[in-house]
């Protein structure tokens, strides 16, 4: 089976127990529900999404707009802007239940719960 992004190139991919998420050049987020085989699109940032990571039913993205955003995959809605890294893209990050880390040019930033 092939999953396709109709609106631009795919730059990042995240997988949870229930969802496959792809995002990229269009700025939109494509969410495939593996339980029922459906797909839906979240209207994203309007800029390229360069990195995404999922945890349970949540998704975190960073984009060319220099913002790190959180999303709820259950109802496909934007929750909040977590961090504004302007003027640098946060090209990579990692999070788990206790910490969030992101790289910005020469710096590594970390938040603890």
N, CA, C and O of each residue as an XYZ file, in Angstrom:
452
protein
N       0.852     -1.185      0.000
C       0.000      0.000      0.000
C       0.887      1.233      0.000
O       1.884      1.278      0.720
N       0.544      2.214     -0.781
C       1.303      3.465     -0.860
C       0.488      4.591     -0.248
O      -0.702      4.734     -0.530
N       1.127      5.379      0.582
C       0.518      6.583      1.136
C       1.167      7.757      0.428
O       2.390      7.800      0.291
N       0.368      8.706     -0.022
C       0.903      9.760     -0.883
C       0.509     11.127     -0.358
O      -0.626     11.343      0.064
N       1.466     12.047     -0.389
C       1.214     13.449     -0.076
C       0.955     14.156     -1.398
O       1.862     14.297     -2.217
N      -0.261     14.593     -1.605
C      -0.669     15.189     -2.877
C      -0.167     16.623     -3.060
O      -0.205     17.142     -4.176
N       0.297     17.267     -2.003
C       0.522     18.714     -2.055
C       1.973     19.143     -1.980
O       2.242     20.343     -2.035
N       2.905     18.246     -1.859
C       4.301     18.650     -1.767
C       5.156     17.479     -1.335
O       4.650     16.383     -1.092
N       6.437     17.710     -1.243
C       7.345     16.650     -0.840
C       7.251     16.342      0.642
O       7.013     17.236      1.455
N       7.436     15.092      0.990
C       7.434     14.676      2.390
C       8.840     14.862      2.956
O       9.812     14.353      2.398
N       8.945     15.593      4.068
C      10.239     15.849      4.697
C      10.397     15.136      6.033
O      11.517     14.948      6.506
N       9.278     14.736      6.648
C       9.381     14.035      7.921
C       8.232     13.058      8.072
O       7.167     13.220      7.475
N       8.470     12.047      8.877
C       7.516     10.971      9.073
C       7.525     10.587     10.545
O       8.586     10.499     11.163
N       6.339     10.357     11.109
C       6.216      9.928     12.505
C       5.179      8.801     12.550
O       4.184      8.827     11.824
N       5.428      7.819     13.407
C       4.534      6.670     13.515
C       4.208      6.428     14.984
O       5.101      6.409     15.831
N       2.923      6.244     15.280
C       2.482      5.837     16.609
C       1.760      4.501     16.455
O       1.725      3.931     15.364
N       1.194      4.011     17.528
C       0.439      2.758     17.452
C      -0.754      2.867     16.522
O      -1.131      1.884     15.883
N      -1.358      4.058     16.435
C      -2.587      4.225     15.659
C      -2.446      5.065     14.402
O      -3.287      4.969     13.508
N      -1.407      5.885     14.307
C      -1.321      6.864     13.225
C       0.023      6.816     12.506
O       1.056      6.505     13.099
N      -0.020      7.131     11.216
C       1.170      7.467     10.443
C       1.006      8.923     10.051
O      -0.035      9.314      9.523
N       2.023      9.722     10.305
C       1.958     11.155     10.039
C       3.085     11.525      9.079
O       4.233     11.123      9.274
N       2.755     12.286      8.051
C       3.750     12.799      7.115
C       3.535     14.298      6.975
O       2.402     14.774      6.919
N       4.635     15.031      6.921
C       4.566     16.485      6.747
C       5.740     16.915      5.882
O       6.708     16.176      5.704
N       5.633     18.125      5.349
C       6.729     18.550      4.500
C       6.547     19.901      3.869
O       6.143     20.866      4.518
N       6.857     19.957      2.576
C       6.961     21.227      1.860
C       5.669     22.020      1.789
O       5.710     23.246      1.682
N       4.536     21.362      1.844
C       3.265     22.085      1.740
C       2.903     22.799      3.041
O       2.074     23.709      3.042
N       3.526     22.386      4.154
C       3.168     22.948      5.454
C       1.972     22.264      6.078
O       1.634     22.544      7.228
N       1.326     21.375      5.349
C       0.192     20.621      5.884
C       0.679     19.317      6.493
O       1.785     18.857      6.208
N      -0.163     18.726      7.337
C       0.163     17.481      8.021
C      -0.861     16.437      7.589
O      -2.063     16.617      7.784
N      -0.381     15.354      7.005
C      -1.254     14.269      6.571
C      -1.237     13.179      7.631
O      -0.174     12.693      8.017
N      -2.423     12.799      8.100
C      -2.555     11.816      9.173
C      -3.357     10.632      8.639
O      -4.505     10.781      8.220
N      -2.731      9.452      8.661
C      -3.400      8.226      8.261
C      -3.731      7.441      9.521
O      -2.850      7.132     10.322
N      -5.001      7.123      9.687
C      -5.464      6.326     10.820
C      -5.345      4.855     10.410
O      -6.072      4.388      9.534
N      -4.427      4.135     11.050
C      -4.180      2.748     10.654
C      -5.304      1.813     11.086
O      -5.466      0.738     10.510
N      -6.081      2.210     12.092
C      -7.163      1.346     12.570
C      -8.291      1.243     11.549
O      -8.838      0.163     11.328
N      -8.641      2.381     10.921
C      -9.769      2.338      9.989
C      -9.382      2.643      8.534
O     -10.247      2.657      7.658
N      -8.098      2.888      8.273
C      -7.635      3.082      6.911
C      -7.962      4.417      6.282
O      -7.826      4.569      5.068
N      -8.390      5.392      7.070
C      -8.732      6.709      6.526
C      -7.555      7.671      6.657
O      -6.640      7.452      7.451
N      -7.598      8.718      5.880
C      -6.582      9.766      5.994
C      -7.258     11.124      6.017
O      -8.304     11.333      5.403
N      -6.635     12.039      6.741
C      -7.133     13.419      6.807
C      -5.928     14.351      6.828
O      -4.807     13.952      7.146
N      -6.197     15.602      6.479
C      -5.134     16.597      6.424
C      -5.418     17.706      7.426
O      -6.530     18.225      7.508
N      -4.381     18.056      8.188
C      -4.447     19.207      9.088
C      -3.842     20.380      8.336
O      -2.726     20.283      7.826
N      -4.571     21.485      8.262
C      -4.011     22.694      7.662
C      -2.899     23.174      8.573
O      -3.152     23.579      9.707
N      -1.685     23.131      8.091
C      -0.517     23.411      8.922
C      -0.125     24.858      8.962
O      -0.966     25.743      9.123
N       1.150     25.095      8.816
C       1.735     26.399      9.075
C       1.793     27.310      7.861
O       1.931     28.524      8.013
N       1.691     26.755      6.663
C       1.889     27.550      5.461
C       3.341     27.574      5.031
O       3.639     27.935      3.892
N       4.252     27.197      5.917
C       5.676     27.067      5.607
C       6.064     25.595      5.671
O       5.317     24.771      6.199
N       7.228     25.272      5.134
C       7.725     23.901      5.194
C       7.772     23.401      6.631
O       8.151     24.141      7.539
N       7.390     22.152      6.834
C       7.598     21.491      8.120
C       8.845     20.645      7.962
O       8.908     19.787      7.081
N       9.845     20.879      8.814
C      11.135     20.229      8.637
C      11.350     19.034      9.552
O      12.195     18.185      9.268
N      10.593     18.953     10.656
C      10.779     17.832     11.575
C       9.475     17.574     12.311
O       8.748     18.513     12.636
N       9.174     16.306     12.574
C       8.000     15.963     13.362
C       8.302     14.735     14.206
O       9.098     13.875     13.830
N       7.648     14.677     15.349
C       7.778     13.528     16.238
C       6.455     13.341     16.955
O       5.813     14.311     17.357
N       6.048     12.085     17.114
C       4.786     11.799     17.776
C       5.027     11.060     19.086
O       6.038     10.384     19.277
N       4.062     11.217     19.971
C       4.062     10.496     21.240
C       2.605     10.271     21.612
O       1.856     11.226     21.818
N       2.203      9.004     21.698
C       0.812      8.646     21.982
C      -0.083      9.301     20.931
O       0.036      8.975     19.749
N      -0.963     10.203     21.318
C      -1.863     10.856     20.354
C      -1.475     12.313     20.096
O      -2.296     13.101     19.626
N      -0.236     12.665     20.400
C       0.229     14.037     20.198
C       1.346     14.070     19.170
O       2.086     13.102     18.994
N       1.450     15.204     18.499
C       2.484     15.418     17.500
C       3.155     16.759     17.787
O       2.496     17.725     18.172
N       4.475     16.806     17.595
C       5.227     18.056     17.698
C       5.906     18.264     16.355
O       6.513     17.344     15.808
N       5.799     19.495     15.817
C       6.426     19.824     14.539
C       7.279     21.081     14.678
O       7.019     21.934     15.526
N       8.295     21.178     13.836
C       9.033     22.432     13.696
C       9.086     22.757     12.220
O       9.136     21.869     11.369
N       9.074     24.047     11.933
C       9.000     24.439     10.537
C       9.884     25.609     10.179
O      10.591     26.174     11.014
N       9.818     25.953      8.899
C      10.590     27.075      8.374
C      10.128     28.399      8.964
O      10.819     29.409      8.829
N       8.959     28.410      9.621
C       8.494     29.625     10.292
C       9.149     29.796     11.669
O       8.818     30.726     12.404
N      10.087     28.890     12.019
C      10.876     28.949     13.260
C      10.051     28.670     14.520
O      10.461     29.050     15.616
N       8.920     28.026     14.382
C       8.078     27.728     15.542
C       7.973     26.231     15.760
O       7.942     25.455     14.805
N       7.919     25.829     17.023
C       7.655     24.453     17.395
C       6.217     24.405     17.874
O       5.837     25.115     18.805
N       5.422     23.566     17.233
C       3.982     23.505     17.508
C       3.593     22.125     18.021
O       4.218     21.118     17.688
N       2.546     22.103     18.839
C       1.983     20.838     19.307
C       0.601     20.656     18.703
O      -0.135     21.622     18.501
N       0.254     19.395     18.417
C      -0.990     19.038     17.742
C      -1.615     17.847     18.452
O      -0.908     17.013     19.018
N      -2.936     17.768     18.423
C      -3.678     16.629     18.942
C      -4.134     15.795     17.750
O      -4.926     16.268     16.935
N      -3.643     14.558     17.636
C      -3.973     13.726     16.486
C      -5.375     13.136     16.558
O      -5.928     12.739     15.532
N      -5.957     13.072     17.746
C      -7.306     12.505     17.870
C      -8.339     13.381     17.188
O      -9.196     12.882     16.459
N      -8.263     14.697     17.423
C      -9.254     15.593     16.808
C      -8.635     16.515     15.763
O      -9.288     17.437     15.274
N      -7.363     16.261     15.421
C      -6.659     16.976     14.346
C      -6.671     18.485     14.539
O      -7.009     19.238     13.625
N      -6.299     18.916     15.736
C      -6.276     20.364     15.959
C      -4.937     20.809     16.545
O      -4.230     20.055     17.213
N      -4.632     22.061     16.261
C      -3.430     22.704     16.783
C      -3.650     23.020     18.259
O      -4.686     23.579     18.618
N      -2.705     22.678     19.108
C      -2.840     22.947     20.534
C      -2.168     24.268     20.905
O      -2.783     25.142     21.516
N      -0.891     24.400     20.525
C      -0.161     25.581     20.970
C       1.159     25.707     20.220
O       1.645     24.751     19.615
N       1.726     26.911     20.274
C       3.107     27.119     19.844
C       3.963     26.933     21.083
O       3.849     27.689     22.048
N       4.816     25.927     21.050
C       5.622     25.576     22.210
C       6.823     26.506     22.361
O       7.161     26.919     23.471
N       7.459     26.830     21.250
C       8.693     27.611     21.313
C       8.887     28.336     19.992
O       8.667     27.764     18.924
N       9.298     29.588     20.064
C       9.626     30.351     18.878
C      11.137     30.488     18.828
O      11.730     31.167     19.666
N      11.757     29.851     17.859
C      13.220     29.829     17.782
C      13.769     30.875     16.820
O      14.930     30.800     16.417
N      12.937     31.853     16.448
C      13.353     32.873     15.486
C      14.698     33.463     15.903
O      14.869     33.755     17.087
N      15.642     33.652     15.020
C      15.574     33.559     13.556
C      16.024     32.205     13.005
O      16.240     32.088     11.799
N      16.171     31.187     13.839
C      16.684     29.894     13.384
C      15.589     28.835     13.381
O      14.726     28.812     14.258
N      15.639     27.958     12.381
C      14.768     26.787     12.393
C      15.250     25.828     13.470
O      16.456     25.655     13.650
N      14.336     25.212     14.178
C      14.688     24.116     15.080
C      14.635     22.857     14.224
O      13.589     22.221     14.101
N      15.764     22.508     13.639
C      15.772     21.454     12.628
C      15.640     20.058     13.213
O      15.329     19.114     12.487
N      15.870     19.913     14.502
C      15.669     18.610     15.125
C      15.311     18.796     16.588
O      15.682     19.792     17.211
N      14.591     17.834     17.125
C      14.243     17.865     18.539
C      13.929     16.457     19.005
O      13.779     15.536     18.202
N      13.835     16.312     20.294
C      13.482     15.038     20.922
C      12.647     15.347     22.149
O      12.941     16.295     22.877
N      11.617     14.566     22.383
C      10.863     14.729     23.617
C      10.424     13.379     24.137
O      10.264     12.417     23.386
N      10.236     13.335     25.429
C       9.653     12.169     26.083
C       8.838     12.697     27.260
O       8.539     13.891     27.301
N       8.480     11.868     28.193
C       7.593     12.312     29.267
C       8.254     13.257     30.253
O       7.550     13.933     31.003
N       9.581     13.331     30.283
C      10.266     14.156     31.271
C      11.011     15.361     30.708
O      11.319     16.285     31.462
N      11.306     15.385     29.426
C      12.111     16.487     28.887
C      11.823     16.728     27.409
O      11.320     15.863     26.692
N      12.165     17.942     26.989
C      12.069     18.337     25.589
C      13.379     19.009     25.238
O      13.810     19.920     25.946
N      14.027     18.581     24.158
C      15.289     19.165     23.721
C      15.181     19.524     22.248
O      14.582     18.784     21.467
N      15.757     20.652     21.870
C      15.799     21.009     20.455
C      17.132     21.658     20.135
O      17.781     22.256     20.992
N      17.520     21.520     18.871
C      18.763     22.136     18.422
C      18.428     23.379     17.615
O      17.510     23.387     16.795
N      19.193     24.422     17.871
C      19.052     25.678     17.145
C      20.447     26.196     16.834
O      21.138     26.724     17.704
N      20.839     26.040     15.604
C      22.145     26.471     15.141
C      23.247     25.925     16.051
O      23.518     24.725     15.993
N      23.890     26.733     16.881
C      24.980     26.268     17.732
C      24.530     25.859     19.124
O      25.369     25.486     19.943
N      23.239     25.914     19.423
C      22.754     25.692     20.784
C      21.888     24.443     20.880
O      21.253     24.026     19.911
N      21.880     23.868     22.053
C      20.940     22.811     22.405
C      20.138     23.349     23.566
O      20.708     23.707     24.597
N      18.823     23.413     23.423
C      17.952     23.895     24.492
C      17.205     22.711     25.084
O      16.804     21.795     24.367
N      17.023     22.737     26.405
C      16.343     21.633     27.058
C      15.396     22.177     28.115
O      15.748     23.074     28.882
N      14.171     21.615     28.145
C      13.178     21.933     29.161
C      12.881     20.651     29.922
O      12.729     19.589     29.318
N      12.799     20.746     31.240
C      12.487     19.594     32.073
C      11.092     19.737     32.631
O      10.638     20.850     32.897
N      10.412     18.636     32.811
C       9.060     18.649     33.352
C       9.087     18.891     34.843
O       8.036     18.936     35.481
